[in-house]
Amino acid sequence: MKFVVYRCNKDPDYFLVTDETHQGTLRGDDCPAGGDLEEIGTYTELGKERVAFNESLAKDAIKTQGYYRFEAKTWDPVAQAPGAMPG
């Protein structure tokens, strides 16, 4: 399966995942605050290596309702600890 991922513009921490078959059925109303959808990209299955969302849950939700919605806690990059404190 290829996953098509969209981001909710009014709720930037929420994403909708669908497949190519259901892609045309998504609406901004599927986001918690409505708005528009921004297409992020199309991705193939990665199995357990997937970090952003659970592929098994996504596939089940896509079969039953046409999409899977998930919340990412942040898009901010993970800060790296400094090598040493200044002396």
N, C-alpha and C positions, 0 to 999 in steps of 0.2 A: 504494500500500500504506500502511496505517496501522500504525505500530510501537507495541506495548504494552511499556513498560519497567518492569522490577522491580528492586529492590535486594535483595541478600542481607543479612539482618540480622546474621549472624555474621561475614560478610566484607563490611563496608560499602563497600569499594572495588570490589566486583564487582557487575555488573549483568547481567541477562538481558533480551534483547530478543526479542520474538516478534510474531506477528500475531494478529488476532482469531480466526482458524481454530484455531490451536494453543494459544491462551491457557489452555484448561482442562487441558492436558497437562503444564504446568510443575509442578515439585516443588522443595521446598527442597533435596532431594538433588542437584539440578543445580548447586548452589553448591559451591565447594571444601570448605567445612567443614560443609555441611548447613545446618540451621536453617530459618527461615521466609523467605518472600518478602514484600516491601513494595511495593505497586504505586505507581509514581512518576507514571505518566500515559500518555496515548495521543498520538502525534505523527504528523503526515503527513511524507512524504518532503520533504527540503529540497535534495537533490542535494549539490553540492560545499560548500554552506554549512554542512553538518552538522559540528559540532566534536566531539561526544561519541563517535561511533562511525562506522565506514565502512559506509554503507548497502548498497553492493554486496556486501561480505562478509556482512553481516547477512542480506540476502535469500537468498543462497546457503545459508547455514547453516540458516536457517529452513526452506527447502525440503527439506534433507536430514535434519536432526535435530529440527526443531521450534522451535529457539531459537538465539540467538547470545549468547555470553557474552563480556564484555569487562571489563577492569580500568581504572578511572579512578585516576590517581595520587593525587589528593586532591580533597576537596570544599571545602577551605579557599579562601577568596577570595584572589585574587592581590593581594599587597601593592603599594601604590603608593609610589614613591620620594618622599621629602620634597622640597618645592620648593627649599629652601635649608637649609644647615646653620646652626644657631644660632651667633651670633657671640660 
